[in-house]
Amino acid sequence: MSLVLYNSLTRQKEPFQAFNPEQVGMYVCGPTVYDRAHLGNARPVVVFDVLYRLLRQLYPKVTYVRNITDVDDKINAASLARNIPIHQLTAETTAAYHHDMASLGALPPDHEPRATAHIPQMIAMILTLIEKGYAYAVEGHVLFQVEKYQDYSDLSRRNQDELLAGARVEIAPYKKNPEDFVLWKPSTEEQPGWESPWGRGRPGWHIECSAMSAEYLGETFDIHGGGIDLIFPHHENEKAQSCCAHGTKMMARYWLHNGHLTVSGSKMSKSLGNFFTVHDLLQNHKGETIRLALLMTHYRQPLDWRPEVLSQAKQTLDRWYGILNDLDGASSEISEGYAVLEALQDDLNTPQAIVELHALANQAYKAESISEKMKFAQQLKRSADLLGLLQENPQEWSQQSPTVSLTEQEIDSFIQQRQQARQDRDFSRADEIRQELLEKGIQLEDKAGQTFWRSV
């Protein structure tokens, strides 16, 4: 099958057609570097990393751009709170972001433009918007006049009242309309600023991505991605100012957004004590375990993060790496084809792709000959590559995991004995088997009528 993606603009799945089949362009909104990246920040990075890997298999060249927002009021506030210069804060947090995302197995983008390095492009775009009658300058501010753009709200599909509520716009006397949004604003002496035709100031958030995407991908490009929380106002405003400045009908042909992330059913919040940074999670879990846990839910669905998700992901990876480790050299052999390709081409269906990996692991496990086991193990490794999984050395992975004294066959035999004992209503024997396995470093978990195991 060919690649099909869900387009947030049309609210439906569409066959992917690149503007230029020889080169696909993708822009994904990156971090605002004022603090450590949290789990919600990591989800789009992992999701669009998988899409990047897939596109590179399907097209001769892919240009992936992910920006760094290093001028923002949150950065200013964090700089004051920590009593360190802004440049020091953004350098530290950018380096931490790179480390954390690399630990999750994310490939670096082809371009990672910083907002502060593209101020001239932003000023030029703002001047164009003023000249074309879409923006106006007043009291050191420049604002985009929303009513001038007829297609405003096509992406978010909100009415005027919802637009005002969702944008949390500042009601200011210098605005022609309350929903008009800032392209440029004045800076105090303490705030970062650049000279402009409207005085010393700094750009608004939305104009940054419009200028940087145009610089690296052109006035129109194939895919614009980010979290669902960015649809409004950020992506709606990007689309408006880009189309008006360039005189184009569209900014990006496909808009992709990943779903919200909650923790045990609640919004992630520091005040609730359920706020997790990637750095925190990496203290007790391997990056690849976190990555698999993020991919076990379809990217468009809300992801409810629970502790058992990590346990399940680790158990899965332990089993897959165990297959590669048992077959010396299997992970380095070359095989052809990807068992997960069809699933990923169906709107990046990573849960189905993981099912396909489980099937390969089962085939390798049940194969009777070494050559058959090698074949399925090679397919497992190659297919997992497309999801950014099984990237470590199998022996090193196994050595870093707790030592288990049982083979998989022995563990499965114990599980079958326990299931039989439960069917016979011999619950005492079933408990004894569970305890015996626990003493040997194996913990059983019963979920949805199935029994899973993990090393402890």
Secondary structure in CASP SS format (residue, H / E / C, confidence):
PFRMAT SS
TARGET T0000
AUTHOR 0000-0000-0000
METHOD secondary structure of the structure
MODEL  1
M C 1.00
S C 1.00
L C 1.00
V E 1.00
L E 1.00
Y E 1.00
N E 1.00
S C 1.00
L C 1.00
T C 1.00
R C 1.00
Q E 1.00
K E 1.00
E E 1.00
P E 1.00
F C 1.00
Q C 1.00
A C 1.00
F C 1.00
N C 1.00
P C 1.00
E C 1.00
Q C 1.00
V E 1.00
G E 1.00
M E 1.00
Y E 1.00
V E 1.00
C C 1.00
G C 1.00
P C 1.00
T E 1.00
V C 1.00
Y C 1.00
D C 1.00
R C 1.00
A C 1.00
H E 1.00
L H 1.00
G H 1.00
N H 1.00
A H 1.00
R H 1.00
P H 1.00
V H 1.00
V H 1.00
V H 1.00
F H 1.00
D H 1.00
V H 1.00
L H 1.00
Y H 1.00
R H 1.00
L H 1.00
L H 1.00
R H 1.00
Q H 1.00
L H 1.00
Y C 1.00
P C 1.00
K C 1.00
V E 1.00
T E 1.00
Y E 1.00
V E 1.00
R E 1.00
N C 1.00
I E 1.00
T E 1.00
D C 1.00
V C 1.00
D C 1.00
D H 1.00
K H 1.00
I H 1.00
N H 1.00
A H 1.00
A H 1.00
S H 1.00
L H 1.00
A H 1.00
R H 1.00
N C 1.00
I C 1.00
P C 1.00
I H 1.00
H H 1.00
Q H 1.00
L H 1.00
T H 1.00
A H 1.00
E H 1.00
T H 1.00
T H 1.00
A H 1.00
A H 1.00
Y H 1.00
H H 1.00
H H 1.00
D H 1.00
M H 1.00
A H 1.00
S H 1.00
L C 1.00
G C 1.00
A C 1.00
L C 1.00
P C 1.00
P C 1.00
D C 1.00
H E 1.00
E C 1.00
P C 1.00
R E 1.00
A H 1.00
T H 1.00
A H 1.00
H C 1.00
I H 1.00
P H 1.00
Q H 1.00
M H 1.00
I H 1.00
A H 1.00
M H 1.00
I H 1.00
L H 1.00
T H 1.00
L H 1.00
I H 1.00
E H 1.00
K C 1.00
G C 1.00
Y C 1.00
A E 1.00
Y E 1.00
A E 1.00
V E 1.00
E C 1.00
G C 1.00
H E 1.00
V E 1.00
L E 1.00
F E 1.00
Q C 1.00
V H 1.00
E H 1.00
K H 1.00
Y C 1.00
Q C 1.00
D C 1.00
Y C 1.00
S C 1.00
D C 1.00
L C 1.00
S C 1.00
R C 1.00
R C 1.00
N C 1.00
Q H 1.00
D H 1.00
E H 1.00
L H 1.00
L H 1.00
A H 1.00
G H 1.00
A H 1.00
R C 1.00
V C 1.00
E C 1.00
I C 1.00
A C 1.00
P C 1.00
Y C 1.00
K C 1.00
K C 1.00
N C 1.00
P C 1.00
E C 1.00
D C 1.00
F E 1.00
V E 1.00
L E 1.00
W E 1.00
K E 1.00
P E 1.00
S C 1.00
T C 1.00
E C 1.00
E C 1.00
Q C 1.00
P C 1.00
G C 1.00
W E 1.00
E C 1.00
S C 1.00
P C 1.00
W C 1.00
G C 1.00
R C 1.00
G E 1.00
R E 1.00
P E 1.00
G C 1.00
W H 1.00
H H 1.00
I H 1.00
E H 1.00
C H 1.00
S H 1.00
A H 1.00
M H 1.00
S H 1.00
A H 1.00
E H 1.00
Y H 1.00
L H 1.00
G C 1.00
E C 1.00
T C 1.00
F E 1.00
D E 1.00
I E 1.00
H E 1.00
G E 1.00
G E 1.00
G E 1.00
I H 1.00
D H 1.00
L H 1.00
I H 1.00
F H 1.00
P H 1.00
H H 1.00
H H 1.00
E H 1.00
N H 1.00
E H 1.00
K H 1.00
A H 1.00
Q H 1.00
S H 1.00
C H 1.00
C H 1.00
A H 1.00
H H 1.00
G C 1.00
T C 1.00
K C 1.00
M C 1.00
M C 1.00
A E 1.00
R E 1.00
Y E 1.00
W E 1.00
L E 1.00
H E 1.00
N E 1.00
G C 1.00
H C 1.00
L E 1.00
T E 1.00
V E 1.00
S C 1.00
G C 1.00
S E 1.00
K E 1.00
M C 1.00
S C 1.00
K C 1.00
S C 1.00
L C 1.00
G C 1.00
N C 1.00
F C 1.00
F C 1.00
T E 1.00
V H 1.00
H H 1.00
D H 1.00
L H 1.00
L H 1.00
Q C 1.00
N C 1.00
H C 1.00
K C 1.00
G H 1.00
E H 1.00
T H 1.00
I H 1.00
R H 1.00
L H 1.00
A H 1.00
L H 1.00
L H 1.00
M C 1.00
T C 1.00
H C 1.00
Y C 1.00
R C 1.00
Q C 1.00
P C 1.00
L E 1.00
D E 1.00
W E 1.00
R C 1.00
P H 1.00
E H 1.00
V H 1.00
L H 1.00
S H 1.00
Q H 1.00
A H 1.00
K H 1.00
Q H 1.00
T H 1.00
L H 1.00
D H 1.00
R H 1.00
W H 1.00
Y H 1.00
G H 1.00
I H 1.00
L H 1.00
N H 1.00
D H 1.00
L C 1.00
D C 1.00
G C 1.00
A H 1.00
S H 1.00
S H 1.00
E C 1.00
I C 1.00
S C 1.00
E C 1.00
G C 1.00
Y C 1.00
A C 1.00
V C 1.00
L H 1.00
E H 1.00
A H 1.00
L H 1.00
Q H 1.00
D E 1.00
D C 1.00
L C 1.00
N C 1.00
T H 1.00
P H 1.00
Q H 1.00
A H 1.00
I H 1.00
V H 1.00
E H 1.00
L H 1.00
H H 1.00
A H 1.00
L H 1.00
A H 1.00
N H 1.00
Q H 1.00
A H 1.00
Y H 1.00
K H 1.00
A C 1.00
E C 1.00
S C 1.00
I H 1.00
S H 1.00
E H 1.00
K H 1.00
M H 1.00
K H 1.00
F H 1.00
A H 1.00
Q H 1.00
Q H 1.00
L H 1.00
K H 1.00
R H 1.00
S H 1.00
A H 1.00
D H 1.00
L C 1.00
L C 1.00
G C 1.00
L C 1.00
L C 1.00
Q C 1.00
E C 1.00
N C 1.00
P H 1.00
Q H 1.00
E H 1.00
W H 1.00
S H 1.00
Q H 1.00
Q H 1.00
S C 1.00
P C 1.00
T C 1.00
V C 1.00
S C 1.00
L C 1.00
T C 1.00
E H 1.00
Q H 1.00
E H 1.00
I H 1.00
D H 1.00
S H 1.00
F H 1.00
I H 1.00
Q H 1.00
Q H 1.00
R H 1.00
Q H 1.00
Q H 1.00
A H 1.00
R H 1.00
Q H 1.00
D C 1.00
R C 1.00
D C 1.00
F H 1.00
S H 1.00
R H 1.00
A H 1.00
D H 1.00
E H 1.00
I H 1.00
R H 1.00
Q H 1.00
E H 1.00
L H 1.00
L H 1.00
E H 1.00
K C 1.00
G C 1.00
I E 1.00
Q E 1.00
L E 1.00
E E 1.00
D E 1.00
K E 1.00
A C 1.00
G C 1.00
Q E 1.00
T E 1.00
F E 1.00
W E 1.00
R E 1.00
S E 1.00
V C 1.00
END
